[in-house]
Amino acid sequence: MRERFEQYIRRHDLVGHEDRILLAVSGGVDSMVMLHLFIKCRYPVGVAHVNFGLRGKDSDQDESFVRDYCKKHDVPFFSRRFDTKNYAESQKLSLQMAARELRYNWFNDLLQKGDYHWLATAHHLNDNVETILLRLANGSGLDQLTGIPRKNDRIVRPLLFASRDEIVAFARAENIVWREDASNLTTHYQRNFVRHELIPKLREINPSLESAIAHSLEKLEGASELMRRGLEQLRDSMTRMEGRSLVIDRNLLLLLKNPGYVLFEWLRSYGFEFERCRQLAAAAADAQTGTKFLSTTHVAVIDRDNIIVAPRDHDEYHDVLVEEWQDKAALGPWVMHFHAIKGKEVSTDPGTATVDFSVVRFPLLWRKWKPGDSFVPLGMKKSKKLSDFLVDEQVPLTEKNRITVVLSGTEIVWVAGRRIDERYKVTPRTHTVLTMRLEPHK
């Protein structure tokens, strides 16, 4: 297991021995094996443990168990307790989503302090299988069927090569002690239903289910890469930008066997859902000239030879999601350009923001500012209400209505055209910057 662990890290360039790695450790067998392997392989690590307070004394005992292990092995230990139930109720989230949001927000806070380069989680092959089955059941596309990424943003998952059975066998062979979470044995949650009900049935068809799906994942990753490259080439040959509008050659599009899906891949960043794109392709095939299809931000109109996709009323501001691959987005009277660039160079253009790419989480949300918004203005240490910031900046009332913000998760990264957030600034540890340039529609 140790040799495979080190090979997996090297093969996929997950971390280096000079990196400091923060491990998310619950006390379960998966995370305890991960901690054991990182220690044995002599990586500089620290441990972050979250007590969600959902299982009474069991939660407290988990925390004590992990703390004691770290003390024995001289590993830095960080812990945080949350009132998860109250947070879920106040934010109108499920317990699972509330717990996820709380822990990753805290993990990001720890990473942003600069003591650690990466966060490692103990997701394994069985987690990947469950994720894929759940996504299949929910009708996900090919890009979602490649499973849990080995590395994204500042998170690495070095155990994705190993099945749970392999992890448990290794733990027993190495006399690694762990704690069992009783909630994993219930079928109340969807994932546990897949784990305890569906997968055993599928193993009756193929006893080597996990291995088979692992091989399928490799094929799907290759297919997904080919698809992305192919879609880029198709877009280059079938579309063009005319001012603020995307013009799609209708005749070339209809030569494809699945024009609806191709439209979806091109137009989902404009707010068009898959079913709407299928309807748009069908109307284009029937030559329904003049027919309009609306998203929250754009309108698609079928012309004689083209499909024209343009922003809706520029006086309206509709929230826009920006994916990592996207280089341009439109909101109200504005266009924003996005570029990831290696290095630390900060733009001096007041209409351009330069932030640390590794700290940003995609998709970004670009929207009009709201009362109650707050951020930590560059150069300051404390959070400030955006309304107060705009007053201090002497922004006229007529201009306030045009102020927009870019968010990573729930945090403001940039008050567009004004100030970035201190937490996202470029530092000596920055390797790649994200530039965001704001300009009015031409």
C-alpha positions as semicolon CSV with decimal commas, in nm:
position;residue;x (nm);y (nm);z (nm)
1;M;0,000;0,000;0,000
2;R;0,279;0,243;0,092
3;E;0,456;0,191;-0,242
4;R;0,132;0,235;-0,439
5;F;0,055;0,546;-0,232
6;E;0,390;0,706;-0,319
7;Q;0,364;0,604;-0,685
8;Y;0,013;0,750;-0,710
9;I;0,130;1,082;-0,565
10;R;0,429;1,099;-0,802
11;R;0,236;0,985;-1,110
12;H;-0,031;1,253;-1,070
13;D;0,197;1,520;-0,920
14;L;-0,028;1,564;-0,617
15;V;0,223;1,701;-0,364
16;G;0,597;1,728;-0,310
17;H;0,807;1,644;-0,007
18;E;0,881;2,013;0,036
19;D;0,507;2,092;0,060
20;R;0,325;2,120;0,392
21;I;0,001;1,922;0,382
22;L;-0,304;1,965;0,602
23;L;-0,490;1,634;0,643
24;A;-0,866;1,621;0,704
25;V;-0,889;1,343;0,964
26;S;-1,218;1,226;1,114
27;G;-1,081;0,927;1,302
28;G;-1,234;0,674;1,063
29;V;-1,027;0,404;0,898
30;D;-0,979;0,592;0,569
31;S;-0,838;0,910;0,719
32;M;-0,631;0,725;0,980
33;V;-0,466;0,517;0,707
34;M;-0,399;0,834;0,508
35;L;-0,239;0,997;0,814
36;H;-0,031;0,684;0,880
37;L;0,095;0,676;0,519
38;F;0,189;1,044;0,510
39;I;0,383;1,005;0,836
40;K;0,562;0,690;0,715
41;C;0,652;0,862;0,388
42;R;0,796;1,154;0,586
43;Y;0,579;1,434;0,452
44;P;0,542;1,746;0,669
45;V;0,178;1,730;0,777
46;G;-0,077;1,878;1,015
47;V;-0,421;1,744;1,104
48;A;-0,756;1,926;1,094
49;H;-1,049;1,761;1,274
50;V;-1,408;1,887;1,269
51;N;-1,650;1,810;1,553
52;F;-1,999;1,861;1,409
53;G;-2,170;1,787;1,740
54;L;-2,417;1,553;1,574
55;R;-2,345;1,232;1,769
56;G;-2,310;1,353;2,128
57;K;-2,033;1,179;2,322
58;D;-1,924;0,985;2,011
59;S;-1,831;1,312;1,839
60;D;-1,629;1,425;2,141
61;Q;-1,456;1,088;2,166
62;D;-1,361;1,104;1,797
63;E;-1,198;1,443;1,859
64;S;-1,009;1,314;2,163
65;F;-0,896;1,005;1,975
66;V;-0,747;1,205;1,686
67;R;-0,591;1,461;1,921
68;D;-0,421;1,188;2,125
69;Y;-0,288;1,017;1,811
70;C;-0,140;1,344;1,685
71;K;0,019;1,418;2,023
72;K;0,177;1,071;2,028
73;H;0,320;1,117;1,677
74;D;0,415;1,485;1,721
75;V;0,177;1,606;1,449
76;P;0,024;1,959;1,470
77;F;-0,347;1,928;1,551
78;F;-0,629;2,173;1,476
79;S;-0,989;2,120;1,579
80;R;-1,313;2,314;1,544
81;R;-1,660;2,252;1,686
82;F;-1,975;2,359;1,505
83;D;-2,343;2,375;1,591
84;T;-2,429;2,208;1,264
85;K;-2,803;2,165;1,324
86;N;-2,861;2,535;1,396
87;Y;-2,645;2,634;1,100
88;A;-2,841;2,401;0,868
89;E;-3,171;2,545;0,989
90;S;-3,060;2,907;0,963
91;Q;-2,916;2,857;0,612
92;K;-3,200;2,625;0,502
93;L;-2,955;2,347;0,415
94;S;-2,956;1,972;0,466
95;L;-2,731;1,847;0,745
96;Q;-2,494;1,697;0,488
97;M;-2,465;2,024;0,291
98;A;-2,432;2,229;0,610
99;A;-2,152;2,004;0,738
100;R;-1,973;2,022;0,402
101;E;-1,996;2,401;0,387
102;L;-1,877;2,445;0,746
103;R;-1,579;2,215;0,719
104;Y;-1,452;2,339;0,383
105;N;-1,489;2,704;0,486
106;W;-1,279;2,627;0,793
107;F;-1,025;2,426;0,592
108;N;-0,989;2,720;0,351
109;D;-0,936;2,956;0,644
110;L;-0,653;2,732;0,769
111;L;-0,495;2,717;0,423
112;Q;-0,516;3,092;0,375
113;K;-0,309;3,148;0,688
114;G;-0,021;3,016;0,480
115;D;0,115;2,741;0,702
116;Y;0,001;2,466;0,461
117;H;0,006;2,436;0,083
118;W;-0,250;2,159;0,032
119;L;-0,551;1,997;0,196
120;A;-0,563;1,616;0,166
121;T;-0,887;1,423;0,205
122;A;-0,922;1,045;0,234
123;H;-1,166;0,979;-0,050
124;H;-1,106;0,631;-0,194
125;L;-1,212;0,418;-0,490
126;N;-1,544;0,316;-0,334
127;D;-1,632;0,684;-0,282
128;N;-1,567;0,735;-0,652
129;V;-1,793;0,442;-0,745
130;E;-2,073;0,576;-0,525
131;T;-2,033;0,925;-0,668
132;I;-2,055;0,801;-1,026
133;L;-2,365;0,589;-0,956
134;L;-2,538;0,883;-0,786
135;R;-2,454;1,112;-1,077
136;L;-2,580;0,856;-1,327
137;A;-2,906;0,831;-1,133
138;N;-2,939;1,211;-1,148
139;G;-2,874;1,236;-1,523
140;S;-2,526;1,392;-1,519
141;G;-2,325;1,450;-1,835
142;L;-1,992;1,299;-1,936
143;D;-1,787;1,567;-1,759
144;Q;-1,951;1,465;-1,429
145;L;-1,898;1,092;-1,482
146;T;-1,520;1,108;-1,447
147;G;-1,568;1,090;-1,072
148;I;-1,398;1,277;-0,789
149;P;-1,094;1,474;-0,914
150;R;-0,755;1,368;-0,780
151;K;-0,655;1,732;-0,750
152;N;-0,855;2,050;-0,774
153;D;-0,789;2,396;-0,636
154;R;-0,577;2,320;-0,327
155;I;-0,735;1,984;-0,245
156;V;-0,566;1,650;-0,316
157;R;-0,710;1,301;-0,277
158;P;-0,418;1,055;-0,257
159;L;-0,622;0,741;-0,175
160;L;-0,845;0,730;-0,483
161;F;-0,647;0,433;-0,614
162;A;-0,741;0,207;-0,318
163;S;-1,068;0,028;-0,237
164;R;-1,214;0,037;0,110
165;D;-1,142;-0,336;0,155
166;E;-0,775;-0,273;0,073
167;I;-0,762;0,016;0,318
168;V;-0,917;-0,189;0,600
169;A;-0,685;-0,483;0,531
170;F;-0,384;-0,252;0,540
171;A;-0,501;-0,092;0,865
172;R;-0,532;-0,432;1,030
173;A;-0,193;-0,548;0,901
174;E;-0,028;-0,229;1,032
175;N;-0,224;-0,234;1,362
176;I;-0,373;0,107;1,287
177;V;-0,655;0,190;1,528
178;W;-0,964;0,381;1,410
179;R;-1,314;0,472;1,519
180;E;-1,630;0,362;1,340
181;D;-1,901;0,616;1,262
182;A;-2,234;0,446;1,330
183;S;-2,411;0,677;1,083
184;N;-2,223;0,503;0,801
185;L;-2,422;0,187;0,874
186;T;-2,764;0,344;0,812
187;T;-2,944;0,374;0,478
188;H;-3,100;0,711;0,560
189;Y;-2,874;0,907;0,327
190;Q;-2,859;0,852;-0,049
191;R;-2,490;0,767;-0,050
192;N;-2,531;0,506;0,222
193;F;-2,824;0,355;0,033
194;V;-2,599;0,318;-0,272
195;R;-2,322;0,176;-0,051
196;H;-2,528;-0,081;0,141
197;E;-2,811;-0,166;-0,097
198;L;-2,721;-0,098;-0,459
199;I;-2,352;-0,187;-0,478
200;P;-2,393;-0,534;-0,318
201;K;-2,651;-0,612;-0,589
202;L;-2,417;-0,493;-0,862
203;R;-2,140;-0,709;-0,718
204;E;-2,363;-1,009;-0,783
205;I;-2,329;-0,920;-1,152
206;N;-1,958;-0,842;-1,132
207;P;-1,763;-0,935;-0,814
208;S;-1,481;-0,706;-0,929
209;L;-1,711;-0,405;-0,951
210;E;-1,470;-0,144;-0,811
211;S;-1,184;-0,257;-1,035
212;A;-1,410;-0,258;-1,341
213;I;-1,536;0,094;-1,270
214;A;-1,179;0,212;-1,208
215;H;-1,089;0,098;-1,560
216;S;-1,402;0,267;-1,695
217;L;-1,298;0,588;-1,521
218;E;-0,969;0,596;-1,709
219;K;-1,159;0,557;-2,038
220;L;-1,410;0,826;-1,939
221;E;-1,132;1,068;-1,848
222;G;-0,980;1,018;-2,192
223;A;-1,319;1,054;-2,360
224;S;-1,392;1,370;-2,162
225;E;-1,064;1,528;-2,270
226;L;-1,129;1,439;-2,634
227;M;-1,481;1,580;-2,603
228;R;-1,356;1,912;-2,464
229;R;-1,098;1,945;-2,740
230;G;-1,354;1,850;-3,004
231;L;-1,609;2,099;-2,870
232;E;-1,347;2,374;-2,880
233;Q;-1,266;2,292;-3,243
234;L;-1,636;2,279;-3,336
235;R;-1,695;2,611;-3,165
236;D;-1,407;2,770;-3,352
237;S;-1,546;2,648;-3,686
238;M;-1,919;2,701;-3,623
239;T;-1,944;3,017;-3,413
240;R;-1,825;3,375;-3,407
241;M;-1,868;3,678;-3,185
242;E;-2,040;3,984;-3,329
243;G;-2,023;4,257;-3,068
244;R;-2,200;4,117;-2,763
245;S;-2,369;3,833;-2,950
246;L;-2,262;3,473;-3,011
247;V;-2,358;3,372;-3,366
248;I;-2,391;2,998;-3,435
249;D;-2,404;2,867;-3,791
250;R;-2,738;2,686;-3,791
251;N;-2,674;2,480;-4,104
252;L;-2,339;2,345;-3,980
253;L;-2,484;2,274;-3,636
254;L;-2,763;2,063;-3,782
255;L;-2,511;1,837;-3,956
256;L;-2,428;1,697;-3,610
257;K;-2,613;1,394;-3,472
258;N;-2,665;1,553;-3,129
259;P;-2,694;1,929;-3,184
260;G;-2,890;1,977;-2,860
261;Y;-2,606;1,848;-2,646
262;V;-2,346;2,052;-2,834
263;L;-2,559;2,363;-2,780
264;F;-2,580;2,278;-2,410
265;E;-2,202;2,258;-2,378
266;W;-2,167;2,594;-2,553
267;L;-2,458;2,774;-2,388
268;R;-2,479;2,651;-2,029
269;S;-2,251;2,936;-1,919
270;Y;-2,521;3,163;-2,065
271;G;-2,777;3,003;-1,833
272;F;-2,938;2,758;-2,080
273;E;-3,031;2,416;-1,939
274;F;-3,005;2,092;-2,137
275;E;-3,378;2,055;-2,204
276;R;-3,400;2,413;-2,331
277;C;-3,105;2,347;-2,566
278;R;-3,278;2,036;-2,701
279;Q;-3,588;2,246;-2,772
280;L;-3,373;2,512;-2,936
281;A;-3,206;2,253;-3,163
282;A;-3,544;2,103;-3,258
283;A;-3,685;2,447;-3,345
284;A;-3,374;2,523;-3,551
285;A;-3,418;2,195;-3,741
286;D;-3,779;2,292;-3,817
287;A;-3,660;2,632;-3,942
288;Q;-3,881;2,817;-3,693
289;T;-3,729;3,155;-3,782
290;G;-3,783;3,422;-3,520
291;T;-3,846;3,178;-3,235
292;K;-3,690;3,293;-2,908
293;F;-3,561;3,094;-2,613
294;L;-3,478;3,269;-2,287
295;S;-3,238;3,202;-2,004
296;T;-3,210;3,426;-1,700
297;T;-2,934;3,626;-1,869
298;H;-2,958;3,571;-2,245
299;V;-3,195;3,525;-2,536
300;A;-3,136;3,281;-2,824
301;V;-3,308;3,373;-3,151
302;I;-3,336;3,149;-3,457
303;D;-3,243;3,348;-3,768
304;R;-3,251;3,230;-4,127
305;D;-2,900;3,082;-4,127
306;N;-2,789;3,134;-3,766
307;I;-2,879;3,105;-3,402
308;I;-2,800;3,435;-3,231
309;V;-2,740;3,438;-2,856
310;A;-2,736;3,784;-2,699
311;P;-2,760;3,933;-2,349
312;R;-3,107;4,029;-2,238
313;D;-3,200;4,381;-2,128
314;H;-2,874;4,544;-2,021
315;D;-3,052;4,730;-1,741
316;E;-3,120;4,395;-1,576
317;Y;-2,856;4,222;-1,366
318;H;-2,888;3,845;-1,349
319;D;-2,644;3,631;-1,151
320;V;-2,377;3,473;-1,372
321;L;-2,176;3,159;-1,294
322;V;-1,822;3,157;-1,436
323;E;-1,656;2,817;-1,488
324;E;-1,280;2,762;-1,464
325;W;-1,243;2,716;-1,842
326;Q;-1,443;3,029;-1,925
327;D;-1,256;3,338;-2,048
328;K;-1,547;3,581;-2,078
329;A;-1,883;3,654;-1,916
330;A;-2,147;3,927;-1,948
331;L;-2,358;4,094;-1,679
332;G;-2,584;4,395;-1,730
333;P;-2,382;4,659;-1,918
334;W;-2,051;4,487;-1,843
335;V;-1,819;4,228;-1,991
336;M;-1,553;4,058;-1,777
337;H;-1,249;3,874;-1,913
338;F;-1,077;3,597;-1,713
339;H;-0,720;3,473;-1,761
340;A;-0,500;3,241;-1,551
341;I;-0,133;3,337;-1,584
342;K;0,172;3,174;-1,427
343;G;0,373;3,410;-1,210
344;K;0,309;3,683;-0,953
345;E;0,277;3,996;-1,166
346;V;-0,003;4,227;-1,049
347;S;-0,180;4,449;-1,302
348;T;-0,182;4,823;-1,234
349;D;-0,491;4,876;-1,449
350;P;-0,772;4,996;-1,216
351;G;-1,024;4,797;-1,420
352;T;-0,830;4,473;-1,369
353;A;-0,808;4,259;-1,057
354;T;-0,517;4,022;-0,995
355;V;-0,573;3,748;-0,735
356;D;-0,411;3,421;-0,626
357;F;-0,553;3,152;-0,856
358;S;-0,495;2,871;-0,603
359;V;-0,723;3,033;-0,344
360;V;-1,019;3,086;-0,579
361;R;-1,291;2,821;-0,598
362;F;-1,490;2,772;-0,920
363;P;-1,749;2,831;-1,039
364;L;-1,727;3,198;-0,950
365;L;-2,049;3,393;-0,902
366;W;-2,072;3,739;-1,057
367;R;-2,370;3,944;-0,944
368;K;-2,494;4,288;-0,848
369;W;-2,397;4,389;-0,493
370;K;-2,657;4,349;-0,219
371;P;-2,720;4,523;0,113
372;G;-2,548;4,314;0,381
373;D;-2,253;4,222;0,156
374;S;-1,917;4,251;0,331
375;F;-1,554;4,180;0,249
376;V;-1,201;4,248;0,375
377;P;-1,072;4,535;0,157
378;L;-0,714;4,495;0,037
379;G;-0,476;4,632;0,297
380;M;-0,719;4,586;0,586
381;K;-0,746;4,311;0,848
382;K;-1,114;4,327;0,938
383;S;-1,433;4,272;0,742
384;K;-1,622;4,580;0,626
385;K;-1,975;4,626;0,499
386;L;-1,969;4,696;0,129
387;S;-2,224;4,975;0,174
388;D;-1,981;5,152;0,412
389;F;-1,692;5,094;0,173
390;L;-1,885;5,260;-0,113
391;V;-1,965;5,558;0,110
392;D;-1,596;5,592;0,205
393;E;-1,503;5,570;-0,163
394;Q;-1,755;5,850;-0,234
395;V;-1,929;5,646;-0,501
396;P;-2,228;5,847;-0,635
397;L;-2,573;5,697;-0,589
398;T;-2,617;5,660;-0,964
399;E;-2,296;5,455;-0,979
400;K;-2,381;5,241;-0,675
401;N;-2,660;5,076;-0,872
402;R;-2,401;4,957;-1,124
403;I;-2,157;4,804;-0,874
404;T;-2,106;4,429;-0,912
405;V;-1,911;4,172;-0,711
406;V;-1,732;3,845;-0,792
407;L;-1,767;3,572;-0,530
408;S;-1,575;3,251;-0,458
409;G;-1,816;3,037;-0,259
410;T;-1,974;3,287;-0,017
411;E;-1,677;3,527;-0,009
412;I;-1,635;3,839;-0,221
413;V;-1,314;3,819;-0,424
414;W;-1,348;4,153;-0,604
415;V;-1,573;4,454;-0,584
416;A;-1,555;4,490;-0,960
417;G;-1,353;4,790;-1,068
418;R;-1,291;4,896;-0,706
419;R;-1,101;4,668;-0,465
420;I;-1,007;4,302;-0,419
421;D;-1,042;4,112;-0,093
422;E;-0,729;4,091;0,126
423;R;-0,770;3,712;0,154
424;Y;-0,724;3,664;-0,222
425;K;-0,425;3,889;-0,281
426;V;-0,106;3,774;-0,452
427;T;0,160;3,664;-0,203
428;P;0,518;3,530;-0,227
429;R;0,364;3,178;-0,224
430;T;0,156;3,250;-0,534
431;H;0,245;3,044;-0,842
432;T;-0,042;3,141;-1,075
433;V;-0,260;3,452;-1,082
434;L;-0,615;3,499;-1,205
435;T;-0,678;3,832;-1,377
436;M;-1,029;3,967;-1,414
437;R;-1,074;4,267;-1,646
438;L;-1,397;4,467;-1,640
439;E;-1,510;4,674;-1,936
440;P;-1,839;4,809;-2,070
441;H;-2,019;4,644;-2,360
442;K;-1,888;4,778;-2,687
